[in-house]
Amino acid sequence: MKLWRVSDSKQIAEIKGDGRCAESWAACERELTFASLKSITSSDAKKHRDKSRRNSRAAKARIEADAANHENFIEKQMALTNAVALQHEAMHALNETGTNVSRLVEQFLERNKP
């Protein structure tokens, strides 16, 4: 989320992080923009208002995309954690099976000695 100075169109701040904070910041920014528009002529105000709405929609879309990406990341992280746990269990089962097979072969050979 970026904050721009209306008078010279320069960026004066940028916020990164929690989407809820960004939404709250965007609402404050819209209120500030609206207040500053009162001093501009009506045609300029309409242009500013339209631009602000477009920027607000774009910011909202970015926030929603970030939230979806974060959700997707969490799901993939959980899937990977579960896969690693299953792999560990499978390796343990294979090690146990190998030990049991070796023991059975030794017992068979002992019983069937000529």
Secondary structure as a PSIPRED ss2 file (coil, helix, strand):
# PSIPRED VFORMAT (PSIPRED V4.0)

   1 M C   1.000  0.000  0.000
   2 K E   0.000  0.000  1.000
   3 L E   0.000  0.000  1.000
   4 W E   0.000  0.000  1.000
   5 R E   0.000  0.000  1.000
   6 V C   1.000  0.000  0.000
   7 S C   1.000  0.000  0.000
   8 D C   1.000  0.000  0.000
   9 S C   1.000  0.000  0.000
  10 K E   0.000  0.000  1.000
  11 Q E   0.000  0.000  1.000
  12 I E   0.000  0.000  1.000
  13 A E   0.000  0.000  1.000
  14 E E   0.000  0.000  1.000
  15 I C   1.000  0.000  0.000
  16 K C   1.000  0.000  0.000
  17 G C   1.000  0.000  0.000
  18 D C   1.000  0.000  0.000
  19 G H   0.000  1.000  0.000
  20 R H   0.000  1.000  0.000
  21 C H   0.000  1.000  0.000
  22 A H   0.000  1.000  0.000
  23 E H   0.000  1.000  0.000
  24 S H   0.000  1.000  0.000
  25 W H   0.000  1.000  0.000
  26 A H   0.000  1.000  0.000
  27 A H   0.000  1.000  0.000
  28 C H   0.000  1.000  0.000
  29 E H   0.000  1.000  0.000
  30 R H   0.000  1.000  0.000
  31 E H   0.000  1.000  0.000
  32 L H   0.000  1.000  0.000
  33 T H   0.000  1.000  0.000
  34 F H   0.000  1.000  0.000
  35 A H   0.000  1.000  0.000
  36 S H   0.000  1.000  0.000
  37 L H   0.000  1.000  0.000
  38 K C   1.000  0.000  0.000
  39 S C   1.000  0.000  0.000
  40 I C   1.000  0.000  0.000
  41 T C   1.000  0.000  0.000
  42 S H   0.000  1.000  0.000
  43 S H   0.000  1.000  0.000
  44 D H   0.000  1.000  0.000
  45 A H   0.000  1.000  0.000
  46 K H   0.000  1.000  0.000
  47 K H   0.000  1.000  0.000
  48 H H   0.000  1.000  0.000
  49 R H   0.000  1.000  0.000
  50 D H   0.000  1.000  0.000
  51 K H   0.000  1.000  0.000
  52 S H   0.000  1.000  0.000
  53 R H   0.000  1.000  0.000
  54 R H   0.000  1.000  0.000
  55 N H   0.000  1.000  0.000
  56 S H   0.000  1.000  0.000
  57 R H   0.000  1.000  0.000
  58 A H   0.000  1.000  0.000
  59 A H   0.000  1.000  0.000
  60 K H   0.000  1.000  0.000
  61 A H   0.000  1.000  0.000
  62 R H   0.000  1.000  0.000
  63 I H   0.000  1.000  0.000
  64 E H   0.000  1.000  0.000
  65 A H   0.000  1.000  0.000
  66 D H   0.000  1.000  0.000
  67 A H   0.000  1.000  0.000
  68 A H   0.000  1.000  0.000
  69 N H   0.000  1.000  0.000
  70 H H   0.000  1.000  0.000
  71 E H   0.000  1.000  0.000
  72 N H   0.000  1.000  0.000
  73 F H   0.000  1.000  0.000
  74 I H   0.000  1.000  0.000
  75 E H   0.000  1.000  0.000
  76 K H   0.000  1.000  0.000
  77 Q H   0.000  1.000  0.000
  78 M H   0.000  1.000  0.000
  79 A H   0.000  1.000  0.000
  80 L H   0.000  1.000  0.000
  81 T H   0.000  1.000  0.000
  82 N H   0.000  1.000  0.000
  83 A H   0.000  1.000  0.000
  84 V H   0.000  1.000  0.000
  85 A H   0.000  1.000  0.000
  86 L H   0.000  1.000  0.000
  87 Q H   0.000  1.000  0.000
  88 H H   0.000  1.000  0.000
  89 E H   0.000  1.000  0.000
  90 A H   0.000  1.000  0.000
  91 M H   0.000  1.000  0.000
  92 H H   0.000  1.000  0.000
  93 A H   0.000  1.000  0.000
  94 L H   0.000  1.000  0.000
  95 N H   0.000  1.000  0.000
  96 E H   0.000  1.000  0.000
  97 T H   0.000  1.000  0.000
  98 G H   0.000  1.000  0.000
  99 T H   0.000  1.000  0.000
 100 N H   0.000  1.000  0.000
 101 V H   0.000  1.000  0.000
 102 S H   0.000  1.000  0.000
 103 R H   0.000  1.000  0.000
 104 L H   0.000  1.000  0.000
 105 V H   0.000  1.000  0.000
 106 E H   0.000  1.000  0.000
 107 Q H   0.000  1.000  0.000
 108 F H   0.000  1.000  0.000
 109 L H   0.000  1.000  0.000
 110 E H   0.000  1.000  0.000
 111 R H   0.000  1.000  0.000
 112 N C   1.000  0.000  0.000
 113 K C   1.000  0.000  0.000
 114 P C   1.000  0.000  0.000
